[in-house]
Amino acid sequence: MIEFKNVSKVYPNGTKGLNNVNLKLDKGDFVVIVGLSGAGKSTLLRSINRLHEITEGEILIDDKSITAAKGKDLLRIRRDIGMIFQNFNLVKRSSVLRNVLSGRVGYHSTIRTLLGLFPKHDVALAMDALNRVNIQEKAYSRADELSGGQQQRVSIARALAQEAKIILADEPVASLDPLTTKQVMNDLKRINQELGITTVVNLHFVDLAREYATRIIGIRAGEIVFDGPVEEATDEVFSSIYGREIKKR
């Protein structure tokens, strides 16, 4: 479903974010990317939807080049990719429902979305998405009235309302406490299993990677140094990815 072909990313200061990455991610995978801070995890993840532009190579989504796509073609590809951020990326003064409905903007004209003129079908999708993450009762609350964990569930609901085929989650639990972390990761895993949505998550913590991933990708200095099923990700493998004894949460 996602394919990297000889992908490299060099930042303006000369830093290599990715170095000749070749990678295929299958439909329905729950992939966890692990590695040190600065290893290239976010660069890899954000290259998939072109939040980061690559320097060389090509990225395909369902055999369509997102690297070469422009205009409406790029919009259509991106519409299938939901993004979940560490800091939630919600409009704090808007209602939860309005935030979730923002996942529908790719389906309508700019004027219509600016005026908040979403059809009943979209509202129904948004409410169903909130129900899937057990936060429907907060639909008319302001986003800034919610806890961090609740806000992250709203961002998951936004991706669901978008009808994304792929969910990218960039350190989605880094700012959450352990209990809330489990709730958010459980939501992501359940949605992956129930809806078959390909899910790619950046994580720092080895125990979470082992608990939730079906496949683990280890990245170091912009290069893939491990790619395999979770069962093969031994302590020795993690130590080689991190270049030191692994840290567990």
C-alpha positions in Angstrom: 0.0 0.0 0.0 3.0 2.3 0.7 6.3 2.0 -1.1 9.5 3.9 -0.7 11.8 3.7 -3.7 15.4 4.9 -3.1 14.2 7.7 -0.9 16.6 10.2 0.5 16.0 13.5 2.4 18.7 16.1 2.9 17.8 19.2 4.9 19.0 22.7 3.9 21.8 22.6 6.6 23.1 19.4 5.0 21.7 17.0 7.6 20.6 13.7 6.1 17.1 12.8 7.3 16.8 9.7 5.2 19.4 7.8 3.2 18.3 5.6 0.2 15.3 4.1 2.0 13.5 1.2 0.2 10.4 0.0 2.0 7.0 -1.6 1.4 4.2 -1.4 3.9 1.2 -3.7 3.4 -2.5 -2.9 3.7 -3.8 -3.5 7.2 -0.3 -3.5 8.9 0.2 -2.0 12.3 3.7 -0.7 11.9 5.7 0.9 14.7 8.9 2.8 13.8 11.5 3.0 16.5 14.8 4.8 16.9 16.7 7.5 18.7 15.5 11.1 18.6 16.9 12.5 15.3 17.2 9.1 13.7 14.7 9.9 11.0 11.4 8.5 12.4 9.4 11.7 11.9 11.0 12.4 8.5 10.1 8.9 7.3 6.5 9.2 8.6 5.9 12.7 7.3 7.4 11.9 3.9 4.4 9.6 3.3 1.9 12.4 3.1 4.5 15.0 1.9 4.5 17.1 5.0 8.3 16.7 4.4 9.4 16.8 0.8 12.0 14.2 -0.2 15.2 15.1 -2.0 15.5 11.9 -4.1 13.5 8.9 -5.0 9.7 8.2 -5.1 6.9 7.3 -2.7 3.9 5.4 -4.0 0.5 5.1 -2.3 -1.6 2.4 -3.8 0.7 2.4 -6.8 0.2 6.2 -7.4 3.2 8.5 -7.0 2.5 11.0 -4.2 5.9 12.4 -5.0 4.9 13.5 -8.5 1.2 14.3 -7.7 0.0 17.9 -8.0 -3.3 19.8 -7.5 -6.4 17.6 -7.4 -4.4 14.4 -7.7 -2.4 15.3 -4.7 -5.5 16.2 -2.8 -7.2 12.9 -3.6 -4.2 10.9 -2.4 -3.8 13.0 0.8 -7.5 12.6 1.5 -6.8 8.9 2.2 -4.1 9.6 4.7 -5.1 10.7 8.2 -2.4 12.3 10.5 -2.2 12.3 14.3 0.3 14.6 15.9 1.9 14.6 19.3 0.4 18.0 20.2 -3.1 17.0 18.8 -3.4 19.9 16.3 -6.9 20.9 17.3 -8.6 24.3 17.0 -8.8 24.7 20.8 -11.7 27.3 20.7 -13.9 25.2 18.4 -16.2 22.4 19.4 -15.1 18.8 19.4 -17.6 18.1 16.6 -16.2 21.0 14.5 -12.7 19.7 14.9 -13.7 16.2 13.8 -15.6 17.7 10.8 -12.4 19.3 9.7 -11.5 15.8 8.5 -14.1 16.3 5.7 -12.5 19.5 4.2 -10.9 17.5 1.4 -14.3 16.5 0.1 -15.8 20.0 -0.2 -15.1 23.5 -1.6 -13.0 25.9 0.5 -15.9 28.3 0.9 -18.3 25.6 2.1 -15.8 24.4 4.7 -14.9 27.9 5.9 -18.6 28.6 6.5 -19.0 25.2 8.2 -21.7 24.0 5.8 -21.2 20.3 6.2 -24.0 18.0 5.0 -25.9 15.7 7.4 -23.9 12.7 6.1 -20.7 14.3 7.3 -22.1 15.1 10.7 -23.3 11.5 11.0 -19.8 10.3 10.0 -18.2 12.6 12.6 -20.5 11.5 15.4 -19.9 7.8 14.5 -16.2 8.5 14.7 -16.5 10.0 18.1 -18.5 7.0 19.2 -15.7 4.7 18.1 -13.3 6.4 20.4 -15.9 6.6 23.3 -16.0 10.4 23.4 -19.4 11.2 21.7 -20.7 12.9 24.8 -18.1 15.6 24.4 -19.2 16.5 20.8 -20.4 20.0 21.8 -17.6 20.8 24.3 -14.8 23.1 23.4 -11.6 21.2 22.5 -9.6 23.1 25.2 -11.9 21.8 27.9 -10.7 18.3 27.3 -7.8 16.4 28.8 -4.8 15.5 26.7 -6.0 11.9 26.2 -9.4 13.1 25.2 -7.9 15.6 22.7 -5.9 12.8 21.1 -9.0 10.7 20.7 -10.6 13.6 19.0 -7.7 13.7 16.5 -8.2 9.9 15.9 -11.9 10.6 15.3 -11.0 13.3 12.8 -8.9 10.8 10.8 -11.9 8.3 10.9 -14.3 11.0 9.7 -11.8 11.7 6.9 -12.4 8.0 5.9 -8.7 7.6 5.8 -7.2 4.3 4.5 -3.9 5.1 6.2 -3.3 6.6 9.6 0.1 8.1 10.4 0.7 8.8 14.1 3.8 10.8 15.0 4.7 10.2 18.7 0.9 10.2 19.6 1.4 9.3 23.3 4.6 11.2 24.1 2.9 13.8 26.2 0.4 11.4 27.9 0.5 9.6 31.2 0.8 5.7 31.2 -2.9 5.0 31.7 -4.0 7.4 29.0 -1.2 6.1 26.7 -2.8 2.6 26.9 -6.2 4.0 26.1 -5.0 5.9 23.0 -2.9 2.9 21.8 -5.8 0.6 22.4 -8.1 2.8 20.3 -5.5 2.9 17.4 -5.0 -0.9 17.5 -8.8 -1.6 17.7 -9.5 0.7 14.7 -6.7 -1.0 12.8 -8.1 -4.4 13.5 -11.8 -3.6 13.0 -11.5 -1.4 10.0 -8.3 -2.7 8.4 -6.8 0.8 8.3 -3.1 0.7 7.7 -1.5 2.3 10.7 2.1 3.6 11.0 3.2 4.9 14.4 6.4 6.5 15.7 7.1 5.4 19.3 10.0 5.9 21.7 9.2 3.1 24.1 10.1 -0.5 23.4 7.4 -2.1 25.5 4.7 -0.3 23.6 6.2 -1.2 20.3 6.2 -4.9 21.3 2.7 -4.8 22.7 1.0 -3.2 19.7 3.0 -3.7 16.5 2.6 -6.4 14.0 5.8 -5.2 12.4 8.7 -3.1 13.7 10.9 -0.9 11.7 14.1 0.3 13.3 15.8 3.4 11.9 19.2 4.8 12.7 20.9 7.8 11.1 18.3 7.9 8.4 18.7 4.2 7.4 16.5 1.2 8.0 18.5 -1.1 10.2 15.7 -3.6 11.1 12.4 -4.5 9.5 10.5 -7.5 10.7 7.7 -9.0 12.6 7.4 -8.1 16.3 8.4 -11.6 17.3 11.9 -11.1 15.8 12.5 -7.8 17.7 14.6 -9.1 20.5 16.5 -7.1 23.1 19.6 -7.5 21.0 17.8 -6.1 18.0 16.6 -3.1 19.9 20.1 -2.5 21.3 21.5 -2.5 17.8 18.8 0.0 16.7 19.5 2.4 19.6 23.2 1.7 19.8 22.9 1.2 23.5 20.9 -0.8 26.1 17.2 -0.4 25.4 15.0 1.8 27.6 11.7 0.4 28.6 8.7 2.5 29.8 
